[in-house]
């Protein structure tokens, strides 16, 4: 994001504020209930939306040293992510090549070797098979090179590790992120680190909770106990970047800009910026840090949501005061998002009751229709 764009976005919000208007699409739109209830559709979304597009799997600071590893579930696939002695990142199916047991149960840690808990076949963190007990007797003609861990294409961009389950070698990350590249570069998230993370499973369709973060219409009511007073009522804008969406939400202090020289305007001081990175990751950009919210569909009515607070890398170890500050920010964000997610569970309970045939999106909820239209576009090409 350059300065001209930054000032333009603030001008746009101030103009809406002056006209006492929300940011409006042309028409009311609708989303049929089948999008949230149909099992066959959910299977298609997993295959064609999540497995065949790059997915953000970790921040590089979560694998800080040689030998670091993480185990993550992506679209029903257990993924082993490693960092080798040369600092290179690798992703593999977390499956033993002998009899198919899950190779790693631990969430993460530091290991240079991974030994199957069933028969002790062992691989290094580049995926190379290095040990097979009783190999000479039991597997005299075994070609170890053919039994390396099954790779998944991965790449590092903008401080994150991305994978694509449908590929072993080439990940389509450049083209996928190109529309947002300037903004992601502007955020400088490769200069951040994970402060803390909260994971929780919520019992609702993944689109229900994604949609909840794409409008400010609900802030005054749903977030009355947390952040409602920090933002103006229903004042936000959005823009499409290929399959991705950028939303800008005006804070209650934005009127101060009227008295300031335009050259001094800073968008992160007076707004929150929300990047929906297709298909399942969201960056909540706040004044001095960023929260990653990642949505991992587990079932048609069950979604694992990971909330990760990313802070600028400090020059020195964090003091207790600094830790308290960042923890308070994380706690407020999680409390606010939990209000949304609890409402998502409430919505899910009523989806199949036959009361509503479709979700109804107002003209100031246009971003919800846009993200569903992108999912429909992807599925229509299958």
N, C-alpha and C positions, 0 to 999 in steps of 0.2 A: 504494500500500500504506500503510495507516494503522498507527498504533502498536499498536492492539489486534490487528490481523491479524499484524503482525510478531512480537509476543510469542506469539500463538497458534501460529504455525508452529514457533517454537523449542520451545514446550511440547510440541507433537506429537512432534518428534524426540527430545526428552529422555524422553518417555513410552515411545517405542519402544525407546530405549536401555536404559531401566530394565527393560523386559520382555524384553530380548534378542530383539527381533522386528524383522523387516523390515516395511515398509509393504506390505500384501498386498491384492491383488484377490481376488475370490471363487473364481476358477477358472483353471486352466491354459488357454491359448488357442493358436491355430495360425494361421499365415499361409502360404497355398499358394504354391508356387514360381512359379506362373504370374504372380504379381504382379511378379516380378523378371526374367522371361524373355520374356513375350509382347509382340511388337512392336506389335500392334494396341492393346494396353492402354497401352503407353508413349505412343503417338500420342494416345490419349484423355487421358492425364494431362497431356500438354503443352497440349492444347487446352482442357480443361475445368477443370483444377486450376491451371495456371500462366497461361494466357492470359486466363482469365475471372475471375481474382481479382487484387486489387492486389498488386504485388510491390515490395519494397524494392529500389531501384536504386543509391542513393548516400547518403552523409551530406552535409549541406549544406556542411561544411568542405572537401569535395572540389571544390567550385566556389566558391572564396572571393571572387571578384571579378567585376565586369562583364566579359563576354567569355569567362568560363571555359566549357569544354565537356568532356564525357566521351563516349566511345563504349563501349557495353556490349551484350552479347548476352543476350537474354531469350527463352527458349522458342523458340530458332531464329530470332529476329528481331534484326537489328542496329538498335540504338537510339542516336540522337544526342540527348544531353541538353545543354541550353545555359542560360546565365544572361545576360539582356539588360541594357541600360544602366540600366533601372529596378530591377534586382535580381530580376526575375521569372524563374522557372524554366520551361523548355519542354522537351517531349520530341517527337521526330519519328522516323519511319522513316528510316533512313540510306540513302535511295535517291534518286538523281537523277530528277526528274520528266520528263526529256527521253527518255533511252534506258535508264534503270534501273541505271546503274552505282552502285557503292557510293560515296557522296559523301565520306566521311571514313575514312581508314585509321588515323590516329593514335589512340592510346589516350585522349589528352586533351591539354589545353593551354589557350591563351587566343587566341581569334579572334572577331572580330565579323562575319566573312564566311566563307562556305564555297563553294569553287569546285570544280565537278566536274572530275576529272582527265581526262575524255574530251573534252568540247567547251567547257568553261569556263563553263557556265551557273552563275550565282552567286546565293546566297541570304544574307540577313542572319540573325542569330541569333534572330529572332522567326519565321523560316520564310518570310519574304517574298522572292519572286523579284525581284532588283534588276538583273540584267544578263544579256543573251543576245547573244552575238557574232553579227553579221550578221542581226540580227532583222528589219530592214526588208525585206531581200531574201528571206530564207528563211522567215520566219514573220510575214508582214505583218498578219495578223489575230489574232496571239497575245494572249490575255487573261492577263496576268501574274498577276492575282489568282486565277485558276483553277489556276495551276501552283505555288502555294506548297508547301512541304514538307508531307508528309502527317503530321498531328499524331497524337500519342498522349496520352490523358488522363493528367495528372500532378497531384500535390498535394504540399505539404510538411506533414508532421505529426511532432511530437516529435523534430525535428532531422534528419529523413530525407526524401528525395525518393522518392515512390512513383509507380508507373505502373500502368496497366491496359491491356493490349494490345487487349482487345476493345472499347475505347471511345475515341472521339476527343475527347469533351467532358467528360462527367461521370464522375468516378472514384468508385467506391463505397467510399471510404476510411473515412468516418465510421462506417458500420455495421460494416465489416470489423474495425476496431480498437476499437470500443466496449467489448467485453468486457475488454480489457486497458488501457483508457485510463488508469485510475487508477494502475496500476503503471508504465506508460510515462511518465506525468507525474512520478511519484515518482523515476524514474531521472534526470530532467533531462538527457537526452542532447543537447538543443539547446545545452547549455553545455559540450559536449565538442568535441574535434577529433581528426581522424585523425593518429595518430603514425606508423604504418607499416602496410603491407599486404603479404600474400603470397598469390599466386594459383597454383594448380596443378591440373592435370587428373588425376583418379584413375579407374582403370578398374573401375568398379563402378556398379551401379544407385543412383540418388540415395536411394532409400528405405533401402538397406542402411546407408549412412553416417548418414542422419538417425536411424535406429533406434539406432545405436551410442552416441548421446549421451543416450538416454532412460532409462538405468538405471545404477546404481552397482555392479551385481553383478560387473562385469568389472574394477573398479578394482584390486583386490588382485593380480590376475594380469597383465592387459594393461599396466598402468601401473607395474609393479614398479620400473622404472628411472627413473621421473619423479615422479609425484605420489601414488603409493599411500599413502605415509606421512603425507600431509597430510589424508587423509580416513578416516573410520571405514568398516569393511567393510560394504558393502551397506546403508548407512543413508541413505535418501532418501525423499521423499514427492513426490506430484504432485497437481495439480488442473487440471480443465478450465475453460477460459474461452472458451466458444463453440468455434470450430475450433482454438483455440490451447491450449498446455499450459505450465503453470509447474511446474518441478521444483525442489526444495530439497535440497541435498546437505550433510550434516553434516561439518564438518571435525573433525579429531582433537582439537581444543581445546574442543569444545562442552561438555565436562564442567565446565569452569571456570564456566559460568553458574550452576551449583548454588550456588556461594558468593557470587554477586553479587545485589544488589537487582534485581528485575524491571524497575524503571524505567530501569536502566542497560543493559539488553539491547539489542544492535544486531545485527540479523540478518546484515549484510554482514561483521561481524567474525568470525562463527562458522560461516558457511555459504557455499557458492556457489549462486547462483540461476540457473536456466537457463530462458529463455523461448523456446519454439518458436513462432514467429510464422508461421502457416500462409500459404502453403504451404512456403516454402523458406528462411526466415531464422531464425537462432538468436542470442540474446543471452546470452553467458556473463558474468554479473554477479559480479565479484570485489570485494575489499575497497575498492579505490580507483580502479578503472577497469572498463571493459566491453570485451569482445571480440565483435565481430559475425562470425558465420560464415554465409556465404551459399552455398547449394547451387544450382547452375545445371545442370539435366540437359541434356546434349548428345547423348546416345544412350542406348539401353537399358542399356548397360554402360560409360558414360562420363559423369563428372560434374566440372564445373569448380567448385572450392571456393575461395572468397575469404575469407581470415582478416584482419580489420581490427581493430587495437588502437586503441580510443578512450580518450583521456585527458582529464581536466578542462582546460579552457582556462587556460593560465598567464597571470598578470598581466604577466610579463616573458618575454623569450626564454629558452628552455630552456638551462640550463647543461650542460656536458659530463657532469657527475655525474648530472643528471636524465635526460639522454638515455641514459646507460648503464643507469640503473635501469629505464626504460621498455622499453629494448631487451631487457634480461634477462627481463623479464616476458613480452614478446612471444615471445622465443625459447623459453621454457619452455612456453608455451601451444601454440605451433606443434609443438614436439617431442612433446607429449602427444597432440595431435590427430592427428599423423602416425602414431602408434601405432594409433589407431582406424582411420584411413583405409587403412593397409597391411593391417589385418585385413579391412577391407571388400573389398579386392582379392582377398584370400585366399578369402573367402566366395564372391565372384562366380565364381571359377574352378571351384568345385565345385557350383554351383547346378544345372547341367544334366546331372549325372552319374547321376541316377536313384537316388542313395543315400537322399536325404530327399524325402518328398513335400511337406513343409511345414516352415517354421520353427516351433519350439516355444518359447512364451513362458511362463516361470514366473510364479507369482502375484506375485512382486516385480518383474516386467517388464511390468506391466499397461499402462504408458504406450505401449509399442510397439503393443499391440493397439488402443489408443484412436486413435492417429494413423492407423493403417491403416483403422480403421472410418470415420474422417472422410473419407478419400479415397474409400472405397467409397460413402459417402453422396453425395458430389459426383458420382461417375460414374453412380450409379443414377438421377440426375435428368436425365441427358442424353437 
